[in-house]
Amino acid sequence: MILTQTFRATQPKSLLDECNKESGRIYTRTMVEHWRVYRNHEVWLSAGMDEKYNDFLYPTTLHAHSRDAAQQAFAKAVKTTHALRKAGYTDAQFPHKTKYWKTTIWKNTDIRVRDGKVLLARARGLDPICVELPLDFQHLKFVEGRLVYNHKTSRYEWHFVTDDGIEPIMRTEGASVAVDMGEIHPACVTDGNTALVISARELRSTGQGLAKAISILDARKSRMKKGSLRYRRMAKAKAKARRVASVRQRDILHKVSRAVVDYAVETNAKEIIIGDVRELADGINIGRHSNQKISLWPHGKLRSYIAYKALIMGMETLLVDEHYTTQTCPNCGSRKKPSGRIYSCGECGFVGHRDVVGASNILSRRLFGELGRVQVNETMYRHPYKVWSCVAASDTAQVARLGEKPPSL
């Protein structure tokens, strides 16, 4: 199965900057020459001609295949614009902006593994880049390598696409489970009989804390001279805040997604149905505070984590329209917009958890094509990780000396 392994790049920053700056230069030169030929001769070069034409114009410090990857990125952008215009997005523009930096790509022909190290080839006469591999990555087959600059952490990362040679066996028989993703409770999953509400309020507080820290630091930076020592210190503090929040958020999302997939395995499911919330806030303004909540909601990451974990277990992941799923009574089918976490039907008197109602209606729409056909009999709650940060330092030290667990919260 093909997966992407990510870890921090420890090589000198000057070397890594040189690689990504060179990739940006190659992309930009390919774009400039393409438009120059089109302007002067009214000829639209193909992807192959773009590569051949630019190969003889400028030397490079990258390997030939890494140079090809930077050139092919322009062709892919052109192809995407063609597809968007064909789909009706007439405002889509062909690539025309200069890129001073771009992710450098090494194809499998540029990668060698020796003694637990990955050697990434560069141009003839230049030493390859040596990357120390973690122990659990050394047995994998490398398909592609990427040098990615993480703007949240202000650091370089290695992204290696690997193949372990194991193809998952997809399940053809079993039940279906539905997932309702929320901003307060990240996920609620049900198989139609039982429901599991996964609570992780620290996920929301992490985003809110980051937003507050960024606001304070930006206010301080605005009063400082750009480029001064204090200004650079504020920039480093801002990058550190983003880095810490990103690590915490990723950890929580992985544990939430693992809890969802474990529930699906326990119920012998063949597919996981997720409510599609990708267009929840498109083109609307619901107020300053609510807009911030929606923008800080990492539902896309959680969906991708659930998808690849489910694929490893042989389960398919599907998206289903989630409109009116939390407003429709699963008992009588009447519609009412809940104001809190509890759904109370004014027609039949049904009372239930709002997220459970949403998950059951998502499953109902998948199985029966309409809402209100599935009603959950039992609701469980789970906190997939321990909130150590909420325990006072003195209390934590005391229980650690006693060999006990911190008090439950």
N, C-alpha and C positions, 0 to 999 in steps of 0.2 A: 504494500500500500504506500502511496506517495504522501509524504507529510513534509512540512516545513519546520526545521529546527532552528531556533533563534538563541543567540548568546552574544555577550558584549565583545566588541573588538578592542583588543589591548595593544595593537600595533601603534607606532608613532602617528600622531594626528596629521603631521605634515605629509606622510606617505599616503594616508587615506584621502586627505584633501586633494592630493595630486590626481588620484585615480578618478574620483567623482567629478573633478573640474575638467579632466580630459574627456570624460564621457559627455559632459555638457557641451564642450567645444565641438566634438564630433557631431552630435545631434544638431547643433546650431548651424554648422557648416553644411551639413546635408540639406537642411531646410533652406538655407540661403541660396545654395546652388540650384536646388530644385525650382525655386521661384524665379531665379534669374534666367534659367533656360526657358521656363514657361513665358516670361515676359518678353524675351527677345525672339523666340522662335515659335511660340504658341504650341509647344509640345509638352504634354504631361508625361513625365518620366515614370516608368514602372518602378516597383520596389527593387528589382534586380539591377536595373540601369542606374538607379540612385547609388547603390552600393559600388558598382563598377566605376562609375564616373568619379566618385569621391575618393576611392582607394588610391588613385594616382595623383591626387592633388596635394595632399598634406600627409606628412609622416606622423606617427603616433607612438606613445610609450606603452599603449595597451597591446594585449595579444590580438591577433587578427580577428579571432572570433568574438572577443569582447568589443572590438570596433564594429563588427557586423551587428552585434546586438544593439549598440547605440544607434546605428543607422536604421535598423529595422523598427526601432521605436517610433521614428517619424512615419514610416509606412503604416504601422498599426494605428497611429493617431489619424492619418488620412482615411484609412478604412473605417474607423469608428465614425468619423464625420459623415462619410457617405451613407453609412447605415442609419444614422440619426436623421439625415435629410430625407432618406427614403421612407422613414417611419413617420414623417410629417413635421419634424423639428427643423423648420426652414431657417431658423436663426443660428443653427450650429455652424461654427466657423472652422475652417481648416487651420491646422497649426501654423502660427506665424510669429510666436513670441520667442525671444532669445532665452535659452536656458544656460545659466552660468554653472549650474551644478546638476548632476543627474546620477541616479543609481547605476553603479557599474555592475555588469553581469558577466559571470564566467560560465561558459557552457561545460558540459561534461568532458569535452575534449581538452579543456584547459585545466582540468583538476587532476591532481595526483595525490595519492595517500601513501605516506611512508612513515613508519615508526610512530603511529598515533598522531601524525601531523598532516595537514592539508597544504599542498603546494599549489598556489594559484599563479599561473603563468602570466608573464608580461611580454613586452616586445623583445625581439632577439637582442641578446647582449645584456639584458637587465635581469637581475636576480628575481626569482619568484617571491611572492608574498607567502610567508610561512604562518599558518594558523594552528595553534594548539587545540586539539579536539578534546571535549569531555569524554570520559571513559565510555558512557553509554551511547556515544555517536560513532565510535570507531569501527563497528561491525557493519555499518550501513553503507549502501551504495549511493553515491552522490550524483544527482541529476543536474543540478544547477547551483551556483553560488551567487549571492547578491550582497553588495556592500551598501547598507541602508543607513541614512542619517535620521535618527529619531529626534524630531523636533521637540517632542515633549520632554525628553530627558537631556537633550543637547549632547548626545553621544552617538558614536557609530555602533552599528550592530551587524553581525554576520547572520544572514538568512540563507540556510542551506536546504535546498529541496532534496529530500532523500527518498529512497525506495528500499523497504525492508524485504521485498520479495514475497510478502504474504498478502494474498488477495482475500478480502472478507467474503464470506458466504452469506449472501442476502437471504433473509427469512421470507418464505412464501406463505407461511401460515402463522396465525396468531391474532391477537386483538389489536386495537388502535388506541393510542393514548393521545390526549389533547393537552396543549400547554397554553395557558393564558399568561402573558408577560405583563408585569405591572411596574410602576415607578416606586411604590412602597414595598410590596412583596415582589421580588424579581420574577418569580415563576410560581404558578399553581398548575399542577398536573393531575389528570384524572383518567381512569379507564372506563368510566361510566358507573362503577360500583363504589369505589373509594376515591378520595381526593387527597392530595398532599400539597399543603401550602408551605412554601419555602420562604422563611423570613430572613432577611439580611438587610436590616435598616442601616448598617454601617456603610453599605454601598452608596446610599443616597447621601449620608453625612460626609463621606469622603469627597464626593463631588462638590457639595456645598462648601466644605472647608477649603477646597482648592480655589473655588470661585472667590471666596472672601479673601484668601491670602493673595491672589492675583490682583484683586481690587486694591488692597492696601499697598502692595509693592508698586503697582503702576502709579498710584497717587504720589508715592514718595519719589519715584523716578522722574515724574513730571516736574518736580521742583529742583532737579539736579542738572548740572551741565552735562550734555551728552558726551560720552567718552571719558569722563572723569573717573577717578578711582572709586568713589562712592557709587557712581552710576553703574560701573561694572560689577560691583558687589551686589547691587540690587538685582542685576540681570542674572547673576549666579544663584542668588537666593530664589528667584522666580523659577529658574530651571530645576533647582533642587526640589521645590514644592511640587512641580509637575512630575518629576521623576518618582518621588515618594508616593504621590496619589496614583500614578499609573501602575506602580507595582502592587499597591494594595487593591486597586480595582480589579486588576487582572487575576489576582489570587482569589478574590471573592467570586468572580464570575466563573472561574474554573471549578470551584467547589459547588456552586449552584448548578452548573451544567452537569457535573458528575452526579449530583443528587437526582436530577431529572432523568438521566439515562439509567441510573441504577433502579429507579422506580419502574421504568419501562421494561428493564430486564426482568425484574421480579414479577411483573404482570404478564410476562411472555408476549410482549408486543412485537409486531412486525413493522410498525410505522409510528412516527411521532408527528402529530399535527400541531402546527404552531400558528397562532393568530397573527395575521399580517398587519403590522402597525407602521410600516415604512412611510406611509403617506399621512400619518396622524396629524402633523402640524404644517403640512404644505399649504401655503397661501392664506393662513389665518393668523390672527393676533389675539391671544387669549390673556393678555396682560403681562406686565413685566416679570412678576414672580412665577407665573405659570409657564411663561416662555423659557425662563431659565431652567425650570424643572424638566421640561421636555428636552431641552438642548443637552442637559447633563445625563439623560437617560441612555445608558449604553445597550439598548435592545439589539442593535446590529451585531455587536461582539458576542452577546449571549447566544443569539441565534446561530452564529457561525460555530461557536464552541459546542453547542448541542449537536449540530449537524455532523461535525467530523467525529465526535465521540460516538454518536449513534451509528455512523457508517462503519466504524471499527467493529461494532457489535453486530453488524449485518442488518441494521434497521434503516429504513428510508425516512427522510424528513420532508414534509410537505407544508406549504403555506395555504391557509384558508382565510377568506375574508372575515374580519372580526367585527364588522359593523353591527351594532345593537346586541352584541352577545352578552354584555353586562347589564342591559336594560330589559331583557326579555325573561319573564318568569318561566323556569323550567317545569312548573307544575301545570299552569293553565295557559301559558303562552301570551299573556297580556304584557304590555310594555310600560315600564316606569323607570325614570332615571334616578338611580340611588344617589343620596347625598353624602353617605359615609361609607364605612367598610362593610356594613350589613345591608343586605338586600331584603326589603320587606314588601311583599305584594299586597296591594290594597284590594285586589279582587278575590283572591282565594286564601289569603292569610299566610302564604308561604314565607318562611324566614330562613335565610342562609347567608353564607359568606359571599361577598360580592365577587371575589376572584374565582371562587368555586363555581358560581353561576356562569361566569364568563367561560371557564374551561369546559363545563358541561355543554354549553350551547355551541362552542366551537366543535366539539365532538359530534353533537347532534347535526350540525350543518354538514359535516363530512360524511356521516353514516346515512342520514335520511334526507339531506338536501334542504332542511328547514330547521328552525330553532324550536326549542321547547319540547324535545322528544326524549331527552336524557336527564335523569334526576339522580344525584349522588346520595348514597345511603350513609356513608361514614366519611368524616373529615379528620385528617391528621395534620399535625404541624411539626416542622423540623427546622432547626437552625444548623446549617451545614458546617459551621466553624465556631471556634471559641473566641469570644470578645475579651481578650486579655487586656486590651487598652483601657477598658472601662473599669478595671479593678485598680484601686489605689496602689501605688508602688509599695507602700509599707505593708499592706495586706498581702500582696503577691509575694514579697520577700518572706513574710512570716509563714504563709502556708507552704512555700517552697522549702523552708527549713524543716517544717513538720512532715514533709513528704506527702502533702494532701493536695487535692485539686482546688483551684480558686472557687469561691462560692458561686452558685448558679445565679444568673441574672434574668 
